[in-house]
Amino acid sequence: MADNSKIEDNIEELAEDNLTIEETVELSEEERLTQELAEQKDKFIRLYSEFENFRRRTAKEKIETILNATSGLIKELIPLMDDFERAQTSFATTADLETLKEGVELVFNKLKKTLEFKGLKPMESNESDFDVELHECITQFDGGEDNKGKVIDVIEKGYYLNDKVVRYAKVVVGS
């Protein structure tokens, strides 16, 4: 019987040791999962911060690009402003109307070429079919059977900028 009690004591000790080992395994598994969760949270926070910085940087770059894009056009229009100022000065001193007309025509052609160089093209609308994608109908007039649905007159020219409509032509349409 003494052997039996020793065996029972050993079994109880082993059972307690086994419980301790299971607790240790569970504890280490829990610690490992906690550590892995902390690493994933850290990764997530870093990635989120990088994304926010990227978003702010691209928004700032977009604004700068828009501002710089207009500066190129403005630099090209400044000499035209100078030409117009010279024309105003000559209006006060010159009595020759033909010379003034010629000067204004030169400045206009310079402006037109500058804008065409930047991609601006006038829209040819007169006597074409009315198209809601290109034209804005101001009014309608009876133009006879031949002009029904056609542009009779252009009040304001329409313009394309690099093949995209930037201003619709204001037109009178035959009915």
N, CA and C atoms as an extended XYZ file, in Angstrom:
525
Properties=species:S:1:pos:R:3:atomname:S:1:resname:S:1:resid:I:1 pbc="F F F"
N         0.802       -1.190        0.000 N   MET     1
C         0.000        0.000        0.000 CA  MET     1
C         0.841        1.249        0.000 C   MET     1
N         1.955        1.150        0.605 N   ALA     2
C         2.860        2.274        0.622 CA  ALA     2
C         3.277        2.608       -0.793 C   ALA     2
N         3.437        1.535       -1.569 N   ASP     3
C         3.798        1.771       -2.975 CA  ASP     3
C         2.666        2.446       -3.714 C   ASP     3
N         1.444        2.064       -3.364 N   ASN     4
C         0.270        2.674       -3.995 CA  ASN     4
C         0.174        4.158       -3.670 C   ASN     4
N         0.446        4.531       -2.439 N   SER     5
C         0.338        5.936       -2.056 CA  SER     5
C         1.446        6.748       -2.724 C   SER     5
N         2.638        6.127       -2.881 N   LYS     6
C         3.716        6.809       -3.585 CA  LYS     6
C         3.337        7.036       -5.046 C   LYS     6
N         2.740        6.003       -5.612 N   ILE     7
C         2.336        6.097       -7.015 CA  ILE     7
C         1.273        7.178       -7.156 C   ILE     7
N         0.316        7.196       -6.228 N   GLU     8
C        -0.735        8.222       -6.284 CA  GLU     8
C        -0.151        9.611       -6.103 C   GLU     8
N         0.816        9.753       -5.204 N   ASP     9
C         1.479       11.047       -5.004 CA  ASP     9
C         2.215       11.468       -6.281 C   ASP     9
N         2.903       10.522       -6.890 N   ASN    10
C         3.616       10.813       -8.142 CA  ASN    10
C         2.637       11.219       -9.254 C   ASN    10
N         1.513       10.501       -9.303 N   ILE    11
C         0.492       10.817      -10.323 CA  ILE    11
C        -0.044       12.223      -10.089 C   ILE    11
N        -0.319       12.564       -8.825 N   GLU    12
C        -0.808       13.910       -8.511 CA  GLU    12
C         0.232       14.963       -8.867 C   GLU    12
N         1.505       14.694       -8.543 N   GLU    13
C         2.582       15.619       -8.879 CA  GLU    13
C         2.700       15.814      -10.390 C   GLU    13
N         2.640       14.691      -11.099 N   LEU    14
C         2.712       14.757      -12.562 CA  LEU    14
C         1.520       15.523      -13.136 C   LEU    14
N         0.357       15.303      -12.568 N   ALA    15
C        -0.847       15.996      -13.033 CA  ALA    15
C        -0.692       17.497      -12.790 C   ALA    15
N        -0.156       17.877      -11.628 N   GLU    16
C         0.068       19.290      -11.341 CA  GLU    16
C         1.122       19.870      -12.292 C   GLU    16
N         2.210       19.097      -12.511 N   ASP    17
C         3.251       19.542      -13.450 CA  ASP    17
C         2.674       19.692      -14.855 C   ASP    17
N         1.835       18.726      -15.245 N   ASN    18
C         1.204       18.758      -16.569 CA  ASN    18
C         0.321       19.992      -16.703 C   ASN    18
N        -0.424       20.308      -15.628 N   LEU    19
C        -1.271       21.503      -15.619 CA  LEU    19
C        -0.402       22.740      -15.770 C   LEU    19
N         0.702       22.782      -15.079 N   THR    20
C         1.604       23.916      -15.152 CA  THR    20
C         2.173       24.039      -16.570 C   THR    20
N         2.527       22.930      -17.190 N   ILE    21
C         3.054       22.947      -18.550 CA  ILE    21
C         1.979       23.456      -19.509 C   ILE    21
N         0.741       22.987      -19.371 N   GLU    22
C        -0.362       23.443      -20.226 CA  GLU    22
C        -0.588       24.941      -20.047 C   GLU    22
N        -0.558       25.400      -18.763 N   GLU    23
C        -0.732       26.829      -18.505 CA  GLU    23
C         0.397       27.627      -19.152 C   GLU    23
N         1.616       27.080      -19.045 N   THR    24
C         2.775       27.749      -19.638 CA  THR    24
C         2.632       27.797      -21.157 C   THR    24
N         2.200       26.704      -21.753 N   VAL    25
C         2.013       26.663      -23.204 CA  VAL    25
C         0.929       27.657      -23.607 C   VAL    25
N        -0.196       27.667      -22.842 N   GLU    26
C        -1.276       28.605      -23.139 CA  GLU    26
C        -0.798       30.044      -22.958 C   GLU    26
N        -0.031       30.282      -21.888 N   LEU    27
C         0.466       31.619      -21.609 CA  LEU    27
C         1.428       32.065      -22.710 C   LEU    27
N         2.307       31.196      -23.125 N   SER    28
C         3.253       31.579      -24.162 CA  SER    28
C         2.517       31.790      -25.493 C   SER    28
N         1.490       31.003      -25.767 N   GLU    29
C         0.677       31.185      -26.976 CA  GLU    29
C        -0.043       32.535      -26.914 C   GLU    29
N        -0.574       32.865      -25.764 N   GLU    30
C        -1.251       34.149      -25.570 CA  GLU    30
C        -0.267       35.309      -25.727 C   GLU    30
N         0.919       35.162      -25.147 N   GLU    31
C         1.944       36.198      -25.278 CA  GLU    31
C         2.360       36.364      -26.739 C   GLU    31
N         2.506       35.248      -27.443 N   ARG    32
C         2.891       35.295      -28.848 CA  ARG    32
C         1.814       36.017      -29.668 C   ARG    32
N         0.562       35.694      -29.419 N   LEU    33
C        -0.536       36.347      -30.140 CA  LEU    33
C        -0.616       37.836      -29.799 C   LEU    33
N        -0.390       38.170      -28.536 N   THR    34
C        -0.398       39.571      -28.117 CA  THR    34
C         0.724       40.336      -28.798 C   THR    34
N         1.891       39.729      -28.860 N   GLN    35
C         3.040       40.361      -29.512 CA  GLN    35
C         2.782       40.512      -31.017 C   GLN    35
N         2.201       39.497      -31.632 N   GLU    36
C         1.895       39.557      -33.065 CA  GLU    36
C         0.857       40.646      -33.347 C   GLU    36
N        -0.135       40.755      -32.465 N   LEU    37
C        -1.156       41.797      -32.613 CA  LEU    37
C        -0.525       43.183      -32.492 C   LEU    37
N         0.373       43.350      -31.548 N   ALA    38
C         1.051       44.637      -31.370 CA  ALA    38
C         1.874       44.971      -32.610 C   ALA    38
N         2.555       43.985      -33.186 N   GLU    39
C         3.331       44.215      -34.410 CA  GLU    39
C         2.427       44.616      -35.575 C   GLU    39
N         1.288       43.942      -35.697 N   GLN    40
C         0.355       44.260      -36.784 CA  GLN    40
C        -0.237       45.663      -36.606 C   GLN    40
N        -0.542       46.024      -35.363 N   LYS    41
C        -1.046       47.379      -35.102 CA  LYS    41
C         0.002       48.424      -35.489 C   LYS    41
N         1.246       48.167      -35.116 N   ASP    42
C         2.338       49.084      -35.444 CA  ASP    42
C         2.483       49.212      -36.962 C   ASP    42
N         2.437       48.069      -37.665 N   LYS    43
C         2.519       48.083      -39.123 CA  LYS    43
C         1.372       48.905      -39.714 C   LYS    43
N         0.176       48.685      -39.205 N   PHE    44
C        -1.003       49.397      -39.697 CA  PHE    44
C        -0.859       50.899      -39.488 C   PHE    44
N        -0.427       51.308      -38.321 N   ILE    45
C        -0.275       52.739      -38.021 CA  ILE    45
C         0.772       53.362      -38.937 C   ILE    45
N         1.873       52.681      -39.146 N   ARG    46
C         2.915       53.202      -40.046 CA  ARG    46
C         2.395       53.321      -41.482 C   ARG    46
N         1.698       52.288      -41.935 N   LEU    47
C         1.159       52.295      -43.297 CA  LEU    47
C         0.116       53.400      -43.456 C   LEU    47
N        -0.731       53.573      -42.468 N   TYR    48
C        -1.745       54.629      -42.506 CA  TYR    48
C        -1.085       56.008      -42.536 C   TYR    48
N        -0.043       56.183      -41.735 N   SER    49
C         0.683       57.461      -41.719 CA  SER    49
C         1.342       57.731      -43.065 C   SER    49
N         1.945       56.706      -43.652 N   GLU    50
C         2.560       56.869      -44.975 CA  GLU    50
C         1.516       57.260      -46.014 C   GLU    50
N         0.348       56.614      -45.952 N   PHE    51
C        -0.719       56.928      -46.907 CA  PHE    51
C        -1.208       58.364      -46.732 C   PHE    51
N        -1.381       58.810      -45.511 N   GLU    52
C        -1.816       60.191      -45.256 CA  GLU    52
C        -0.787       61.188      -45.770 C   GLU    52
N         0.484       60.910      -45.551 N   ASN    53
C         1.543       61.781      -46.072 CA  ASN    53
C         1.524       61.810      -47.596 C   ASN    53
N         1.333       60.649      -48.211 N   PHE    54
C         1.241       60.564      -49.669 CA  PHE    54
C         0.058       61.375      -50.185 C   PHE    54
N        -1.089       61.228      -49.544 N   ARG    55
C        -2.299       61.951      -49.951 CA  ARG    55
C        -2.091       63.462      -49.847 C   ARG    55
N        -1.512       63.923      -48.748 N   ARG    56
C        -1.252       65.361      -48.571 CA  ARG    56
C        -0.253       65.874      -49.609 C   ARG    56
N         0.798       65.091      -49.837 N   ARG    57
C         1.829       65.490      -50.791 CA  ARG    57
C         1.256       65.584      -52.209 C   ARG    57
N         0.453       64.597      -52.624 N   THR    58
C        -0.112       64.637      -53.977 CA  THR    58
C        -1.122       65.763      -54.126 C   THR    58
N        -1.878       66.065      -53.084 N   ALA    59
C        -2.825       67.187      -53.147 CA  ALA    59
C        -2.058       68.503      -53.303 C   ALA    59
N        -0.984       68.639      -52.566 N   LYS    60
C        -0.157       69.845      -52.656 CA  LYS    60
C         0.473       69.963      -54.048 C   LYS    60
N         0.980       68.852      -54.579 N   GLU    61
C         1.584       68.853      -55.914 CA  GLU    61
C         0.547       69.195      -56.981 C   GLU    61
N        -0.679       68.716      -56.801 N   LYS    62
C        -1.740       69.010      -57.772 CA  LYS    62
C        -2.039       70.505      -57.791 C   LYS    62
N        -2.134       71.114      -56.623 N   ILE    63
C        -2.388       72.556      -56.540 CA  ILE    63
C        -1.241       73.332      -57.179 C   ILE    63
N        -0.006       72.924      -56.888 N   GLU    64
C         1.161       73.591      -57.475 CA  GLU    64
C         1.171       73.448      -58.996 C   GLU    64
N         0.798       72.282      -59.501 N   THR    65
C         0.763       72.059      -60.948 CA  THR    65
C        -0.257       72.976      -61.609 C   THR    65
N        -1.419       73.105      -61.002 N   ILE    66
C        -2.457       73.978      -61.557 CA  ILE    66
C        -1.983       75.426      -61.565 C   ILE    66
N        -1.388       75.866      -60.464 N   LEU    67
C        -0.900       77.241      -60.396 CA  LEU    67
C         0.221       77.498      -61.399 C   LEU    67
N         1.131       76.534      -61.549 N   ASN    68
C         2.251       76.702      -62.476 CA  ASN    68
C         1.811       76.604      -63.926 C   ASN    68
N         0.758       75.856      -64.202 N   ALA    69
C         0.268       75.733      -65.573 CA  ALA    69
C        -0.237       77.074      -66.075 C   ALA    69
N        -0.914       77.823      -65.239 N   THR    70
C        -1.412       79.126      -65.663 CA  THR    70
C        -0.292       80.150      -65.741 C   THR    70
N         0.769       79.962      -64.998 N   SER    71
C         1.863       80.940      -65.036 CA  SER    71
C         2.526       80.970      -66.405 C   SER    71
N         2.613       79.833      -67.092 N   GLY    72
C         3.189       79.797      -68.433 CA  GLY    72
C         2.385       80.634      -69.413 C   GLY    72
N         1.068       80.521      -69.346 N   LEU    73
C         0.208       81.313      -70.227 CA  LEU    73
C         0.301       82.793      -69.885 C   LEU    73
N         0.321       83.097      -68.603 N   ILE    74
C         0.411       84.493      -68.180 CA  ILE    74
C         1.706       85.121      -68.687 C   ILE    74
N         2.815       84.386      -68.602 N   LYS    75
C         4.103       84.912      -69.089 CA  LYS    75
C         4.041       85.229      -70.577 C   LYS    75
N         3.290       84.429      -71.329 N   GLU    76
C         3.166       84.674      -72.765 CA  GLU    76
C         2.199       85.812      -73.079 C   GLU    76
N         1.286       86.113      -72.166 N   LEU    77
C         0.326       87.192      -72.395 CA  LEU    77
C         0.857       88.561      -71.959 C   LEU    77
N         1.873       88.598      -71.135 N   ILE    78
C         2.429       89.874      -70.657 CA  ILE    78
C         2.914       90.759      -71.811 C   ILE    78
N         3.635       90.221      -72.804 N   PRO    79
C         4.020       91.088      -73.929 CA  PRO    79
C         2.803       91.666      -74.673 C   PRO    79
N         1.714       90.938      -74.699 N   LEU    80
C         0.493       91.461      -75.327 CA  LEU    80
C        -0.070       92.637      -74.528 C   LEU    80
N         0.024       92.533      -73.211 N   MET    81
C        -0.399       93.663      -72.369 CA  MET    81
C         0.455       94.882      -72.687 C   MET    81
N         1.750       94.677      -72.846 N   ASP    82
C         2.646       95.777      -73.203 CA  ASP    82
C         2.234       96.396      -74.538 C   ASP    82
N         1.908       95.543      -75.510 N   ASP    83
C         1.478       96.042      -76.821 CA  ASP    83
C         0.194       96.868      -76.701 C   ASP    83
N        -0.747       96.398      -75.902 N   PHE    84
C        -1.996       97.151      -75.719 CA  PHE    84
C        -1.748       98.485      -75.022 C   PHE    84
N        -0.831       98.501      -74.052 N   GLU    85
C        -0.496       99.768      -73.388 CA  GLU    85
C         0.124      100.757      -74.369 C   GLU    85
N         1.004      100.265      -75.250 N   ARG    86
C         1.580      101.134      -76.282 CA  ARG    86
C         0.494      101.633      -77.230 C   ARG    86
N        -0.467      100.757      -77.554 N   ALA    87
C        -1.571      101.163      -78.435 CA  ALA    87
C        -2.410      102.253      -77.769 C   ALA    87
N        -2.684      102.123      -76.476 N   GLN    88
C        -3.454      103.157      -75.765 CA  GLN    88
C        -2.712      104.490      -75.784 C   GLN    88
N        -1.419      104.426      -75.587 N   THR    89
C        -0.618      105.648      -75.613 CA  THR    89
C        -0.681      106.294      -76.998 C   THR    89
N        -0.610      105.471      -78.036 N   SER    90
C        -0.637      106.030      -79.396 CA  SER    90
C        -2.032      106.551      -79.757 C   SER    90
N        -3.081      106.071      -79.128 N   PHE    91
C        -4.438      106.591      -79.380 CA  PHE    91
C        -4.505      108.076      -79.033 C   PHE    91
N        -3.818      108.438      -77.964 N   ALA    92
C        -3.866      109.831      -77.503 CA  ALA    92
C        -3.043      110.755      -78.394 C   ALA    92
N        -2.001      110.232      -79.011 N   THR    93
C        -1.106      111.113      -79.759 CA  THR    93
C        -1.273      111.035      -81.279 C   THR    93
N        -1.801      109.941      -81.808 N   THR    94
C        -1.891      109.766      -83.256 CA  THR    94
C        -3.295      110.093      -83.753 C   THR    94
N        -3.323      110.827      -84.843 N   ALA    95
C        -4.606      111.161      -85.457 CA  ALA    95
C        -4.888      110.249      -86.650 C   ALA    95
N        -3.880      109.510      -87.108 N   ASP    96
C        -4.037      108.635      -88.269 CA  ASP    96
C        -4.783      107.367      -87.856 C   ASP    96
N        -6.029      107.272      -88.249 N   LEU    97
C        -6.885      106.157      -87.866 CA  LEU    97
C        -6.422      104.844      -88.499 C   LEU    97
N        -5.932      104.902      -89.702 N   GLU    98
C        -5.482      103.688      -90.401 CA  GLU    98
C        -4.297      103.040      -89.676 C   GLU    98
N        -3.377      103.818      -89.168 N   THR    99
C        -2.228      103.300      -88.424 CA  THR    99
C        -2.691      102.643      -87.124 C   THR    99
N        -3.660      103.261      -86.457 N   LEU   100
C        -4.194      102.687      -85.217 CA  LEU   100
C        -4.867      101.345      -85.490 C   LEU   100
N        -5.650      101.280      -86.557 N   LYS   101
C        -6.317      100.025      -86.913 CA  LYS   101
C        -5.284       98.939      -87.193 C   LYS   101
N        -4.248       99.298      -87.905 N   GLU   102
C        -3.205       98.345      -88.245 CA  GLU   102
C        -2.499       97.841      -86.978 C   GLU   102
N        -2.228       98.729      -86.044 N   GLY   103
C        -1.578       98.349      -84.780 CA  GLY   103
C        -2.452       97.409      -83.958 C   GLY   103
N        -3.740       97.715      -83.869 N   VAL   104
C        -4.658       96.860      -83.109 CA  VAL   104
C        -4.772       95.496      -83.789 C   VAL   104
N        -4.797       95.479      -85.104 N   GLU   105
C        -4.864       94.212      -85.852 CA  GLU   105
C        -3.624       93.362      -85.588 C   GLU   105
N        -2.453       93.976      -85.521 N   LEU   106
C        -1.217       93.244      -85.220 CA  LEU   106
C        -1.251       92.635      -83.824 C   LEU   106
N        -1.740       93.408      -82.855 N   VAL   107
C        -1.825       92.906      -81.473 CA  VAL   107
C        -2.834       91.757      -81.400 C   VAL   107
N        -3.962       91.911      -82.107 N   PHE   108
C        -4.980       90.852      -82.117 CA  PHE   108
C        -4.408       89.566      -82.713 C   PHE   108
N        -3.709       89.673      -83.824 N   ASN   109
C        -3.122       88.488      -84.460 CA  ASN   109
C        -2.082       87.823      -83.557 C   ASN   109
N        -1.325       88.634      -82.837 N   LYS   110
C        -0.334       88.093      -81.902 CA  LYS   110
C        -1.033       87.311      -80.784 C   LYS   110
N        -2.117       87.877      -80.254 N   LEU   111
C        -2.903       87.191      -79.219 CA  LEU   111
C        -3.479       85.892      -79.766 C   LEU   111
N        -4.036       85.942      -80.944 N   LYS   112
C        -4.642       84.767      -81.563 CA  LYS   112
C        -3.605       83.656      -81.743 C   LYS   112
N        -2.427       83.990      -82.228 N   LYS   113
C        -1.371       82.992      -82.428 CA  LYS   113
C        -0.886       82.410      -81.098 C   LYS   113
N        -0.793       83.253      -80.093 N   THR   114
C        -0.369       82.777      -78.769 CA  THR   114
C        -1.362       81.762      -78.230 C   THR   114
N        -2.649       82.068      -78.334 N   LEU   115
C        -3.676       81.152      -77.828 CA  LEU   115
C        -3.756       79.878      -78.669 C   LEU   115
N        -3.587       79.996      -79.976 N   GLU   116
C        -3.579       78.805      -80.832 CA  GLU   116
C        -2.397       77.907      -80.483 C   GLU   116
N        -1.250       78.521      -80.173 N   PHE   117
C        -0.076       77.755      -79.773 CA  PHE   117
C        -0.349       76.962      -78.491 C   PHE   117
N        -1.165       77.515      -77.617 N   LYS   118
C        -1.524       76.837      -76.359 CA  LYS   118
C        -2.638       75.807      -76.551 C   LYS   118
N        -3.162       75.680      -77.799 N   GLY   119
C        -4.151       74.638      -78.064 CA  GLY   119
C        -5.569       75.137      -78.250 C   GLY   119
N        -5.781       76.438      -78.269 N   LEU   120
C        -7.128       76.985      -78.423 CA  LEU   120
C        -7.478       77.063      -79.903 C   LEU   120
N        -8.637       76.512      -80.265 N   LYS   121
C        -9.100       76.562      -81.652 CA  LYS   121
C       -10.544       77.059      -81.662 C   LYS   121
N       -10.867       77.966      -82.598 N   PRO   122
C       -12.258       78.418      -82.705 CA  PRO   122
C       -13.124       77.325      -83.325 C   PRO   122
N       -14.384       77.342      -82.953 N   MET   123
C       -15.347       76.373      -83.442 CA  MET   123
C       -16.052       76.960      -84.664 C   MET   123
N       -16.103       76.208      -85.751 N   GLU   124
C       -16.824       76.652      -86.944 CA  GLU   124
C       -18.267       76.161      -86.828 C   GLU   124
N       -19.188       77.081      -86.599 N   SER   125
C       -20.568       76.689      -86.353 CA  SER   125
C       -21.549       77.203      -87.392 C   SER   125
N       -21.195       78.262      -88.084 N   ASN   126
C       -22.147       78.904      -88.992 CA  ASN   126
C       -22.575       77.943      -90.105 C   ASN   126
N       -23.888       77.855      -90.302 N   GLU   127
C       -24.531       77.016      -91.320 CA  GLU   127
C       -24.304       75.524      -91.116 C   GLU   127
N       -23.955       75.109      -89.913 N   SER   128
C       -23.825       73.682      -89.608 CA  SER   128
C       -25.082       73.223      -88.882 C   SER   128
N       -25.237       71.920      -88.726 N   ASP   129
C       -26.377       71.389      -87.974 CA  ASP   129
C       -26.213       71.738      -86.503 C   ASP   129
N       -27.334       72.052      -85.840 N   PHE   130
C       -27.305       72.366      -84.408 CA  PHE   130
C       -26.937       71.098      -83.637 C   PHE   130
N       -25.958       71.213      -82.748 N   ASP   131
C       -25.493       70.088      -81.930 CA  ASP   131
C       -25.431       70.555      -80.475 C   ASP   131
N       -26.221       69.919      -79.613 N   VAL   132
C       -26.266       70.339      -78.202 CA  VAL   132
C       -24.942       70.112      -77.485 C   VAL   132
N       -24.076       69.266      -78.046 N   GLU   133
C       -22.758       69.025      -77.454 CA  GLU   133
C       -21.790       70.173      -77.746 C   GLU   133
N       -22.129       71.022      -78.734 N   LEU   134
C       -21.228       72.094      -79.150 CA  LEU   134
C       -21.854       73.479      -79.050 C   LEU   134
N       -23.174       73.545      -79.161 N   HIS   135
C       -23.857       74.834      -79.277 CA  HIS   135
C       -24.828       75.073      -78.129 C   HIS   135
N       -25.031       76.359      -77.869 N   GLU   136
C       -26.055       76.797      -76.918 CA  GLU   136
C       -27.013       77.674      -77.712 C   GLU   136
N       -28.252       77.231      -77.817 N   CYS   137
C       -29.240       77.960      -78.614 CA  CYS   137
C       -29.747       79.162      -77.817 C   CYS   137
N       -29.546       80.357      -78.388 N   ILE   138
C       -30.005       81.586      -77.748 CA  ILE   138
C       -31.455       81.850      -78.126 C   ILE   138
N       -31.740       81.698      -79.416 N   THR   139
C       -33.102       81.912      -79.901 CA  THR   139
C       -33.279       81.145      -81.203 C   THR   139
N       -34.525       81.086      -81.664 N   GLN   140
C       -34.837       80.418      -82.925 CA  GLN   140
C       -35.570       81.396      -83.834 C   GLN   140
N       -35.252       81.314      -85.108 N   PHE   141
C       -35.937       82.125      -86.112 CA  PHE   141
C       -36.375       81.227      -87.244 C   PHE   141
N       -37.413       81.679      -87.932 N   ASP   142
C       -37.868       80.951      -89.099 CA  ASP   142
C       -36.854       81.194      -90.208 C   ASP   142
N       -36.162       80.162      -90.582 N   GLY   143
C       -35.133       80.287      -91.612 CA  GLY   143
C       -35.516       79.567      -92.880 C   GLY   143
N       -36.752       79.158      -92.959 N   GLY   144
C       -37.180       78.414      -94.131 CA  GLY   144
C       -36.904       76.935      -93.947 C   GLY   144
N       -37.377       76.174      -94.909 N   GLU   145
C       -37.248       74.716      -94.844 CA  GLU   145
C       -35.792       74.269      -94.953 C   GLU   145
N       -34.982       75.032      -95.702 N   ASP   146
C       -33.573       74.665      -95.904 CA  ASP   146
C       -32.749       74.811      -94.622 C   ASP   146
N       -33.089       75.754      -93.761 N   ASN   147
C       -32.303       76.042      -92.551 CA  ASN   147
C       -32.904       75.461      -91.279 C   ASN   147
N       -33.880       74.586      -91.406 N   LYS   148
C       -34.508       74.005      -90.215 CA  LYS   148
C       -33.488       73.122      -89.471 C   LYS   148
N       -33.235       73.442      -88.189 N   GLY   149
C       -32.282       72.688      -87.366 CA  GLY   149
C       -30.836       73.051      -87.632 C   GLY   149
N       -30.612       74.100      -88.397 N   LYS   150
C       -29.252       74.540      -88.715 CA  LYS   150
C       -28.951       75.850      -87.992 C   LYS   150
N       -27.673       76.109      -87.796 N   VAL   151
C       -27.227       77.355      -87.184 CA  VAL   151
C       -27.326       78.449      -88.234 C   VAL   151
N       -28.125       79.486      -87.937 N   ILE   152
C       -28.295       80.616      -88.860 CA  ILE   152
C       -27.242       81.682      -88.590 C   ILE   152
N       -27.010       81.963      -87.299 N   ASP   153
C       -26.071       83.026      -86.927 CA  ASP   153
C       -25.337       82.628      -85.648 C   ASP   153
N       -24.100       83.079      -85.530 N   VAL   154
C       -23.287       82.823      -84.331 CA  VAL   154
C       -23.186       84.121      -83.547 C   VAL   154
N       -23.722       84.120      -82.323 N   ILE   155
C       -23.664       85.298      -81.457 CA  ILE   155
C       -22.294       85.380      -80.780 C   ILE   155
N       -21.827       84.267      -80.230 N   GLU   156
C       -20.492       84.160      -79.623 CA  GLU   156
C       -19.851       82.887      -80.126 C   GLU   156
N       -18.597       82.982      -80.562 N   LYS   157
C       -17.877       81.803      -81.033 CA  LYS   157
C       -17.660       80.822      -79.895 C   LYS   157
N       -17.648       79.561      -80.254 N   GLY   158
C       -17.266       78.527      -79.307 CA  GLY   158
C       -15.805       78.197      -79.517 C   GLY   158
N       -15.186       77.592      -78.504 N   TYR   159
C       -13.754       77.281      -78.604 CA  TYR   159
C       -13.465       75.891      -78.056 C   TYR   159
N       -12.466       75.256      -78.686 N   TYR   160
C       -11.904       73.997      -78.214 CA  TYR   160
C       -10.546       74.288      -77.605 C   TYR   160
N       -10.231       73.581      -76.553 N   LEU   161
C        -8.878       73.596      -76.005 CA  LEU   161
C        -8.393       72.162      -76.034 C   LEU   161
N        -7.444       71.890      -76.935 N   ASN   162
C        -6.939       70.530      -77.134 CA  ASN   162
C        -8.083       69.540      -77.385 C   ASN   162
N        -8.949       69.888      -78.304 N   ASP   163
C       -10.087       69.070      -78.756 CA  ASP   163
C       -11.157       68.851      -77.691 C   ASP   163
N       -11.175       69.660      -76.666 N   LYS   164
C       -12.224       69.611      -75.650 CA  LYS   164
C       -12.920       70.967      -75.654 C   LYS   164
N       -14.247       70.950      -75.626 N   VAL   165
C       -14.997       72.204      -75.670 CA  VAL   165
C       -14.769       72.965      -74.363 C   VAL   165
N       -14.270       74.216      -74.481 N   VAL   166
C       -14.094       75.054      -73.297 CA  VAL   166
C       -15.138       76.164      -73.259 C   VAL   166
N       -15.730       76.475      -74.416 N   ARG   167
C       -16.847       77.421      -74.445 CA  ARG   167
C       -17.763       77.007      -75.575 C   ARG   167
N       -19.032       76.847      -75.244 N   TYR   168
C       -20.040       76.481      -76.231 CA  TYR   168
C       -20.369       77.722      -77.075 C   TYR   168
N       -20.617       77.484      -78.352 N   ALA   169
C       -20.979       78.577      -79.236 CA  ALA   169
C       -22.431       78.979      -78.958 C   ALA   169
N       -22.667       80.279      -78.821 N   LYS   170
C       -24.035       80.782      -78.635 CA  LYS   170
C       -24.567       81.110      -80.019 C   LYS   170
N       -25.643       80.420      -80.398 N   VAL   171
C       -26.094       80.489      -81.777 CA  VAL   171
C       -27.605       80.748      -81.881 C   VAL   171
N       -27.982       81.178      -83.088 N   VAL   172
C       -29.380       81.305      -83.452 CA  VAL   172
C       -29.678       80.148      -84.386 C   VAL   172
N       -30.765       79.439      -84.103 N   VAL   173
C       -31.088       78.215      -84.856 CA  VAL   173
C       -32.348       78.451      -85.673 C   VAL   173
N       -32.346       77.896      -86.882 N   GLY   174
C       -33.526       77.979      -87.752 CA  GLY   174
C       -34.577       76.983      -87.306 C   GLY   174
N       -35.849       77.437      -87.390 N   SER   175
C       -36.932       76.542      -86.986 CA  SER   175
C       -37.890       76.297      -88.125 C   SER   175
